[in-house]
Amino acid sequence: MYRIAGLFIAFVMLAGLAPASAEDKTITVFAAASMKNALDEVDAAYTAKTGIKFSVSYAASSVLAKQIEQGAPADVFISADTDWMDYAVAKKTINVPSRVNLLGNSIVLIAPKDARIDNVTIAQGFDLAKLAGDGRIATGDVKSVPAGKYAKAALEKLGAWQAAEPKFAMAESVRAALTLVARGEANLGIVYSTDAKVEPGVKIVGTFPADSHPAIIYPVAATTTAKPETNDYLAFLRTKAAKTILEKYGFKFLISPTT
């Protein structure tokens, strides 16, 4: 009788441990909103290979960096600019040796797919305010969201910011700005080329010169509280398999891939 009871207790204890073990096989990733479609596919490929699952939060890099600072349980941080990764490093939430500048991107001018606006030459003296007419121009918040910061820098260099600024609708993330244009709630938008590529409701009408803004770099790193299996995942992000997926979505691979 006691032996049966003992076995039952042992079974219950083991059953109670099972969920914790399963949780240990989940990697939590905080990634820039513009990464969603591409990273979802990369993560699916990694899960198929290893069985490890993912919990991914997509938002503006600024929001994610501050959430990690406040103790959010992330294993990986992927920022859309180096500034917010530097911020996280300064707050001592990043495992610095794991950091790598993985991806590049470009910013483009978009319009709703049925808009009359077409091929726009974006160069010095470009009049964005006139092009927008009575409508709004959507982008990420230029004070914090990387896409917005790149957009403002480009427009300032091209001499178009001052006139266009009053027409801007600042969104909480680049994907929110993309949605505003796709819905026709903004006449124009400035987003990453990778965002425009995955949204059928918009079209690219112009590309900003690469020298009109700081280089667009996506650094990737483990947090200081990352699970041990995070290292293998970061290694996977550097492989040819990950590169193939990421480049399919329009990202530029900035490092030499591993096999």
N, C-alpha and C positions, 0 to 999 in steps of 0.2 A: 504493500500500500504506500509506504513512505518512498519506495523507489519510483513508483509511478508518479507520485506527487513531485518528486525531485526532477524527474524527466520533464514533467509539465512546466515546472518553473523555469527550467533551462530553456525549453522551447520558447516560452514567453519572452525570456530575456534576449534570446537570439533574434526573435521577431522584432523586438523593440529596437535592436541595433541595426536592423536592415535599412530602415529609412535614412539613418545617419550615414551609412555607407554609400547609399545611392546619392545623397546630397554631395558627398565628397567627389563624385564623378561629374559634377556640374561646374563649369567655368563661367564666372560672371564677368561680362564685358561691358564697359561703358564706352560707347563709340559715337563719334560725330554723326549727326543726322544724315549727312550726305553719303555715309557709308552703307546705309541700310540694305539696299538690294544686293550689292556686291558682297557684303560681309555675310548676309544670310546664306548665300550660296557657298561661300568659303567654309562657313561653319557647318553646313550640311555635309560637305565633303569630308570634313574632319570627323564629324560624328560617325559617318559611314565607315570611316577607316578605323576609329578607335573605340566607338561606343560612348565616348564622353559627350555630354549634352551641354547646352548653353542657355544662360539667362542673359539677354542683351538689352541694355537700355540705350536708346538713341535719343539724343537731344543736342542742343548747342554745346560746343566744347566748353564754353564758359560755365554753363550750368553743371555739367558733369564734373569739371575740375573742383568746383565748390562743394558739390555733393560728396566727392571723395575726401576733401578736406574735413568735412563735417562727420566723417566716419562711415559713409556708405560702403558696404562690403563688396567692393569691386576687386577683381583679380587683374584686369587689363584695362588700360586707358588708351584710346585712340583719338587723338586730337586733330582738328583740321588746320591747326597752325602751331608753330613752335612756341608762341607766346604763352598759350594756356598750358602746354606741357612744362615750360619753364616755371610757370606759376606753381604747378603741382610739385615740381622738384624743390622749389623754394620752401614749400609747405611741408617738405620731407615725407610726402606720401608716395613717392615713386622710387622704385629700385633702379637707380641711375645706370648701372652697367647693362641693364636689359634694354635700354632705350635705343631705338633705331629710327632714322628718318626713312620711312618705307615707301611712301607714295607722293606723287605730284598730281596736279589738276590744273584746270584753267577756268576763268570766269567768262560768262557769255551774257549777252543781252537777249532776253526772250520776250515773246508776245503770245497771246492766245492763238491757237492753231488756225482760227478763221479770221485773224486780224488782217487788215489791208497792208500793214507795215511789212516790208520785205527787206532783203539785203541792205544792211546799214554799214557804212564805212566808219569804223570807230578809230579816230585819230585826233591829233591836236586840233582844238576848235570845235569838236563834236558837240552839237547842241541837243543834249538829251531832254532838256526842259521843253523845247519846241516839239520834239518828236512825241513826247507824252501827251501833248495837247491838254485837254481838261482832265485827263485821267491821272491815276496814281502810278507810282513806280515802286515795286516791292523788292525788298532785299532783307537780309538779316540785320538786326540792330547794329548800326555802325559803331557803337561804343563797345560792344562785347562779342557779338557773333562773328567768327572769322570771315565768312562770306561777305558780310556787311563791311567789315574793316578793309578787306581787299577792294571791295567796290568803291568805297569812299576814297581810298588811296589812288585808285586808277582815275577816278573822275577829277580829283584835285590836280593830278598831274596833267590831265588833258584839258584842264580849264573849264570843266563842265559842272563842277560840284555846286558852286554858289547859286547858280540859277535853278538847278534841279532840286536842291535840298528841300524846299518847301513841299515838293510833290511826293516825297518819299513816304511810303508806308513801311515802318520798321516792324519786322516779324521776329518772333521768339527763336526761330531757327531758319535755316535756308530751305528746308522742306516746307515750312509754313508759308514762306514767300512764294515758293513754287506753286503751292495750292491756290494762293490768291490769284495768280496769273491764269492758271488752268481753269478757274471758275469765272474768269472774266471780271474779277473784282479789282484788278489792276491792269492798266493798259500795257505795262512793261514790267520786266523784272530783271534783276541781276543775280544769277545763281551760278553754280558750277556746271560745266559742260556735262558732267556725269549725271547731274540731276535732270537736266533737260532731256537726256537720252532715255530716261526711264518713264517720262511723263508724256503720254500721247496727247494731252490737252494743250501742249505748248509747242512752239517752234523756235529755233535759234535764228535770230535776225542779224546777229553780229558777234564777233569775238574780240575781247579786249587784248591789246598787244601785251605780250608777256613782260615787256619792260615798263609797263605803265603801273605796275604794282609789285610789292614784294613777292618773291617766289612762293608759290603755294605748296606747302610741305605738310604731310601728315606723319607726325611721329607716333610711334607705338612703344609702349613700355608696360612692364608688370608693376603692380603696386607693391608697397612694402609689406602688405598683408596677403599677398597672392598665395594660392595653393601650390604645392610642389608641381602638379601636372601642368601648371601654366607655362613652364619653360618649354615643354614639348609643343604646346600650341603656338607660342611665339616663333619657335623654329619652323613650324609648318607655314606660318605666314610669309616666310622667306623663301619658300620652295617654288620650283617651276610650276607645280600644280596650282598653287595659290596665285602666282603671277598670271597664269593663263586666264583664270576667272576674273581677276581684278582688271586686267587689261581689256577684257571683253566689255566691261562696263565703262571703259574710257579712262581709267586711272593710269598714271605713268608709274612704272616700277623704278624706283630710284637706286636700287642696289642690285648687285649681281646675285641672281637666284641660286639657291642650293638645289641639289637633286632630290 
